[in-house]
Structures are given as structure tokens and as C-alpha cells.
Amino acid sequence: MNSNFKSVIQNKGSIKKSSEGTDPSLPWQDQALTTSNHWADRTARKIIHEKGDKDCYVLAAGITPSGTVHIGNFREVIVVDLVARALQALGKKTRFIFSWDDFDPLRKIPSNFPEKTKENIPFASYLKHPLREIPDPEGNYNSFAERNEKLFEQSIKRLGLNPEFIYQHDNYTEGKYTEYLKQGLEKRSLIRQILNKYRRDPLPENWYPVVIFCHVCRKNDLKILDYDEATTFTYFCSACGKEERLDFAEKPCVKFLWRIDWPMRWSYEGVDFEPGGKDHSNDGGSFDTAKEIASQVFNGSVPVYLQYDFVLVKGAKTKMSSSAGNVMTVDELLEIYEPALVRYLYAAQRPNVDFSIALDKDVIKHYEAFDRLEREYNGEVGSLPPKKTMNVKRIYEFSAVPELEHGLSSNLIEKSDKYSIQNKSIEEFIEKSIKKLFRAPFRHLTNIVQIYDFAEEPILAYYADQLRTEIDRSHLRLRIQCAKNWLQLYSEEDFRFTIRKKPMKPILAATSSEFSKPFLKALSFIKQEIDNEATWNAFDEQTLHDFLYTVMRDYDIEHGYFFEKMYRILIDKTKGPRLSSFMLILGRNRLRELFSELPVFSELPEYPASKSSPASKQSPPEFEQVKVSDPEVYVPYKLSKFDGALKNETVKQKEQMTKASSRKSKEILEIT
């Protein structure tokens, strides 16, 4: 433990030391105080160190709803939520406030906007109006701002976020900041000096740190003519041509500019922590000026600060922009990723590093990484180094979504109107509800979804033996939907397939140029094994896999050719899922139907004793080394019903064949 931090804690009397240096009466999460190196835990310790021991810590985030709120904006919100959870793990209460800057003027029409409102009014006419006072383009909400706000608020609830929302239009128009406005205007010369230190072109002496909306037309396109050094402005509005005298104590049409508004709110709300984007964190940026304005103008303290960087969508060339309209929303992300996995994507990344969220085939990698993290958390992968063990614990706990992911009873969640979830309930939730949760591997699931033509009930039936609880079943439904959405919206063509409804009658013929005669003979033999119900029932994935490789060897068929033609028959493609498991899932009856138009050969051919065919030139190395004259290794024989082992082989050859088949399975031209 940092010595300075230790002294703060001891002086405040919040933790009594045992002989080992920690209080054994604290829940296990509190040990993160000294052992977790996750950035959220480090930030929580820094907050306590700098702000001292408090009854409640105020954590703030804020967004301007000038367009669709996207997954880049969400990074600010999730950073605050994770730090709040880290503080709660230390036994601290938190107040998580989220400010909507909906009293800001509209500066640009988003590119995804219609040209006119439902009332046929051009949206361009609302430029420079307060965001809250602009109509919703689709007419479903009270305003343009409310639309963006409510859609985002609903989406983050699905991720377990429950901040206290503050609407700045309300705070300003209700006069809550009137005294702060007077104070800022009184010290405008000092504010100008602070800002000019970071400006190339200094602000003029008649500059004011406020935005004024015309009381008549509601635009902020005006010139200040006079100020009485109290609460009254005289201005001329260029938009409507009116000259007005406005007392903002009676008609609250005035707000601070952003660089003054931000530090003013720190003082008003008593903020202890707030992150900021890269654009605010540069030298001379709004955070640098806010620090000085907070202390010198509003006599407030500066919160602990954490920079976060941009979030990109893999393949995008530019950062997302609400006003530009090139964004992805949290709801759209939740179509592809489960709530816990969305949280994981952010929790596993340091905030001050750009990262990309994949929508391509790397979606599968993200699912596999999260499932592996869960197995590590549950101790299913052996022992891990202590440092990694704690990191795994914290990332997994930060990813958990109590109550929401499975519709669980709210008694697992400790809530109040003011404070967000307490971390103790996170542990309880994990232990009681999602520990040992069945998670269908996403890669495999995408194949199962297509095999069963996207029908949910057959997919659930396929996994029935592994679904122990309703939570398992509920979660599988969620993952099925994500797999469907990904396949339909974002997956590459190679990942998609449709099983043939009817056999390839025109080309499954002995005279067809599509398939070689050795392949058709091999397939005829495979069909005979499938026709035999007892033989088919004896197959599992490994024995069927070995059987297919044996057939390829014995009919001198090159592996790539065999798999390409098999997929052509089954799904009209040259690649597909792992063939042995695919055939087992399709089942005996469906395979018999798809193979029903095969030509009939009068007798089963003996496989060649030599390797003179062209296809055999690319045979696997382990079989090229076999000597035909060596009876200890290879004895030609006529194939009969396959019983899971080759006849006339020694134990030595069986072991070699098993190892060879395992190695060669990795070389199949299948989707990975």
C-alpha cells in the first residue's frame, strides 16, 4: 500500500489494521485496496487519497445531446461507473451524476436529419436555438434533445448503469445557477486573463463569458450592448432585429460558455471525480483552464481527473461524430454483444488508449476472450499468478450486469434513489446467478443457428442437456439472438451458409464432370455407412473425423478436394463448419436425403496399393512416409462396415493414425 495513502486511511480511522496489515472483517472485495492494479481501483484509491475520507463521493459525467449519442460518448459514462464500483468495493458510497448539456445551442444540423420537421419547418431555422427547444424530427418526443437523451438512458440501463440524470436546461431556466452567473460576470476580467494565457488571439475587453438566447426568437445570434453589472443585459438580436433589455434573474435566458460552465458545476455539485476526452485534456485545453477558473473564480476544488481516448469501430477511417451522423449506438452494439461483454470490452481497456470494437469476424475472438475470462474467474483453467488472478477477478466483476441480463429478482441489488449499485451485490449476483453459467461457444453457435435455419426452439433443444437452470436458458436465448444479428448484419460471406433443401440431382452422377469418380465412389461408401443405423449411432465427432480421413486415404483423395466437394453437396459452398461435427448435427436422415441421388456402384472398390493417382501427390506427409511393403505399418484390405477402428492394423499403427488425424484436422479448409 502506498505509504501516503496508508496514512490518510489510518488518520481518518476508516480501516483498523490487523497484524497482517488488513482488516479481516472486511468483505473480500476490500482487499482490492492493496492488491488490485486495475485502473478503476487505482483511481478509487487516488480519489480517497486526494479528497480524504467522505460519507459520499460525487462522480460526474456529461454529454451534449447534439445528435445521436454513440459508443464513443459511452466511454465517459462507463469509466465513471467502473470507478464508482471500485469505490464501493472499498466500502464507500457514491453519487453518480450525469449532466445533459441540453441548454447548449444547436451549432450544426446532423447529416442524418431530415430537411424539415413534421410541421414542414426547415430544421436549418433552428440553428442557434437551445437543444431542448428544437422539435424531435420524428415527432415522438418533446424535443430533439429529449429524443437523444431518452434513447441513451434506456440503453445504458441494459448495461446496469443507473446514474442520477441532471438536465442543464432545467437548472439554468429554474434559476439554480443565478448566483454563479453573477459571480462569473463579476470576475469576467479574471476569466479572460486565464483563457488568454492559452489563446493565440486574445479575447477583447468587452468579451462576456456567457451565451444569451433572445427572449423573442430564442436564437443566440445577438450583440451585447450593455450590462448593468448585476443581472440585466441590453442586447440587439441579429436574427429577429429586436433590441431587448433582459433581467436573467427573472427571465433565465443566459448560460455560461463551456469553459466556464464546467468548473462552475464542479463547485455547485461538489464533484470529486470526472473524466474527460482527449480533446479536453490537451495542453491549454478546457481542463487546464477549468482548473484555474474553478479555484480562482468559484472557490471550488478540482476533481480527480482521468483522460479517456476515442473508441472506433474496426475498419472506420474517422472518429465517430454525433453531428456528422456517422455513429454506432449502444443499442446497436447490444444487438451483437451481450451486456456483460459490452462492459468487458471497456473494462479490459485502459481509458487513455484508443481501441476499436469489432463487428467483423473478430466478434468471435471477443466472445472467446470473455468466455475464457469467466473460466479463469471460476478456477477452471488451473492456477494463475496472483497478480493475474486479481486482474481477472476485477475485470470480470466490473463486467457483471446484475438483475438486468437475466431478469432476476431485484432483491439481489442494493439501491437507493441517490446511490448506484453496491459492489457487495455484484459478488452475490455472480455467486448465486452466473457462476458456472452455461455459455454456448459463439463460433459453434453461429453454425448451429444456420443449421437450424435461425429457429430458436430447435437450437435450444440441441443444447438442452447443458441447460441446468432458467438462467442458462435465458442467457442462451440472448446469445442466440446476438449470433443471428451478427450473421445477418455484419458477418463475412464465408461465415454464412444455407443447407440444401434437395440433393444435387443434376450433377451427382457417375458421368458428372463436377466430381471425380474416386470421390463419388468414396461418397457412395460413406452413404452406406450412414444407411446402417447401428454404425451411424456408434459415431461420435472424433470417430467420424477419423473415418473420413481414412476414406480419403484409402480412395487416394486429396484432403482439400474432398472437403470442398462435401461442402458443395451440403451447403453449395467450398468451405464450411468442421465437417464431422457438422454431419452429426445434420443427422442421419438429412444426410441420407442429401446423398440420395448418388450413383450406385456394383461393388465396393479396393483402395489402391500404390499412390499413382494425381490427387495422391498432395497426400499428408505422415502417410507419404509409409512403406507399402512393411506389413507392420500398412496392409491393404477391402473396406467393410466401419466399427471405429481399422482392421488388420497393429496397435502401433492405430496410435499413429490417431495422432496423424488430430494433426491433419487443423489443416482442413474450414471456417476458423
Summary of the structure (lengths in Angstrom):
residues: 672
radius of gyration: 33.4
end to end distance: 45.1
largest distance: 110.0
contacts: 2040
relative contact order: 0.08
helix: 47%
strand: 9%
